[in-house]
Amino acid sequence: MQPSTAHSCKNLPSAGQVAYFSMEIAIEPAMPTYSGGLGVLAGDTLRSAADLCVPMAAFTLLHRKGYFEQHLSPEGVQSETVQPWNPADFCTEEPERVTVQIEGRVVVVRAWRYDLKGRSGHIVPIYLLDTDLAENSGWDRGLTDHLYGGDTNYRLQQEIVLGMGGVRMAHALGLRVNVYHMNEGHAALLTLALLESQLGGGPLNGATADDIEQVRKKCVFTTHTPVPAGHDRFSTEQSIRILGSDRTAQLEKADCFREGLLNMTLLALRFSRYANGVALQHGKVSRAMFPEFAIDSITNGVHAPTWIAEPVAQMLDEHLPAWRHDILYLRNAIDLPEAALQAAHASAKEHLLAVVESRTGQALDPTVLTLGFARRAATYKRAMLLFHDPDRLQEIAAKAGGLQILYAGKAHPQDGPGKALIQQVVEEGMKLSGGKLRIVYLENYAWDLGALLTSGVDVWVNTPRRPYEASGTSGMKAAMNGVPSLSILDGWWIEGCIEGVTGWAIEDGADDAAEAQSLYAKLEAAVVPLYRDAPEQWARLMKTTLALNGSHFNTDRMAGQYVRNAYYPGR
Ligand SMILES: *Cc1c(COP(=O)(O)O)cnc(C)c1O
């Protein structure tokens, strides 16, 4: 049952381990257990933890029907299909069973184990919780079907399975856990299960300040949400009905309600000894939202071997083989022969354009400056900012000798404005395409397409409305491949942008119009001339991007920071 530890990992602390809880984890491209950035970050965190031999196990839900597969009509109307998959193809069923109480019902939970293996063989087991058991009612059997599906009642019930079911499963499996890490507020109910366990089955209203302190000592929390509306919240009525009146009373007593709503971020903060935001700026924004808490910043990263495209990885293996065992050596990419990086990028770009052609029938030109914009179709990401002044964009495309823009992104099935945004981008793209400007919207943005796009385009563009981007990680994937960003100074880019060295900043403006003007100005005055007239300087910029940002914005660095600051401070 206990995962074996590879030989080269023997020196690490083994007195206990970290249990990492996340509603979504991108485990493998073929497992539809994630929706976007949060899940990819969770997966990359675990991949680095496995590589670095961090004693860790993870808990998530099975999501038997996945998130959704996106289909787009020619007009850009999104429709969705479920993504059923077979857990037994990837995971092993554990014999243990635990129960949770939901709306007064007893719901039985099992776990499927996926063994995530690090580069030297160390295993981080991921337990995918599943309620699809004959003992449960039809409704309860579906509780672990859909990632972010259903309404807030469904969500709260899933959060009980994740948080409370996960803690009980960890105990049933015999794991010795000394740190519980809540990746976002979805997992905050694990604190209640720990408190109940601390009380040894006694009534919650008997909990003392010391009992709560004992729970706090074990818990750390990472918030990912920069705006109050983004936090997971439930009404008192829902809490009483679904969690029960005793637990609700305890949560009220512990001051976890804000503006009359049970606030999962607040709950996680109240019961954690350490909390952090996911970029320098996001830490500040979080402290402003919750001034009574000390909230640190640990900036996100990406798992380098996962996101560096094959031709770039091969080039690095040849010139800088040490990057495989110590990511800090990526800093020495500063010494790479530029021609080698150029050739590797050309090959990644060719691969991307071949996939674009096979998916859409559109043959793009590999010599033409190509921008990438792919992310969740949330309105704050402002996918339409590039189209703010279509004439200006056409002019720039003409001056550049051609401009290609690749778009991709899913809107949550219940996000009407997000879906409308996709339609707008597709329609505007069709109107503007032709002549020197080509715009393509690719269907079903997911892991595979994300990897192709971030490595194959020439510039990665991000235009969030500040301060809505907690971190963002797709620009980090681009940087790993030597692809510079042209972005709003929000999230990680505040730390990552060195003008003209790792990319370019879109200047803050009073409104969308002003920021669009800055976007055009940078494209016209900085990006286009460099790409068109100075390929050697462009290659140097790619190299500095890879060396400076690849060596820092990775999950090996990030996992090390979690170990030193969150999990085992002072060790
Ligand atoms: C990396 C990644 C994200 C995160 O993108 P950001 O817009 O930078 O937050 C989302 N979805 C997929 C499929 C990804 O690979």
The ligand as a Tripos MOL2 file, in Angstrom:
@<TRIPOS>MOLECULE
LIG
   15    15     1     0     0
SMALL
NO_CHARGES

@<TRIPOS>ATOM
      1 C1         -1.3130   26.0400  -19.0390 C.3       1 LIG1
      2 C2         -2.7390   25.8330  -19.3550 C.ar      1 LIG1
      3 C3         -3.7000   26.7240  -18.8340 C.ar      1 LIG1
      4 C4         -3.3290   27.9230  -17.9960 C.3       1 LIG1
      5 O1         -3.3270   29.0490  -18.8240 O.3       1 LIG1
      6 P1         -3.2730   30.5480  -18.3200 P.3       1 LIG1
      7 O2         -4.1760   31.2940  -19.2240 O.co2     1 LIG1
      8 O3         -1.8750   31.0140  -18.4540 O.co2     1 LIG1
      9 O4         -3.7310   30.5870  -16.9110 O.co2     1 LIG1
     10 C5         -5.0280   26.5000  -19.1460 C.ar      1 LIG1
     11 N1         -5.4070   25.4600  -19.9180 N.ar      1 LIG1
     12 C6         -4.5150   24.5990  -20.4430 C.ar      1 LIG1
     13 C7         -4.9920   23.4820  -21.2890 C.3       1 LIG1
     14 C8         -3.1560   24.7490  -20.1670 C.ar      1 LIG1
     15 O5         -2.2760   23.8710  -20.6750 O.3       1 LIG1
@<TRIPOS>BOND
     1     1     2 1
     2     2     3 ar
     3     2    14 ar
     4     3     4 1
     5     3    10 ar
     6     4     5 1
     7     5     6 1
     8     6     7 2
     9     6     8 1
    10     6     9 1
    11    10    11 ar
    12    11    12 ar
    13    12    13 1
    14    12    14 ar
    15    14    15 1
@<TRIPOS>SUBSTRUCTURE
     1 LIG1         1 GROUP 0 **** ****
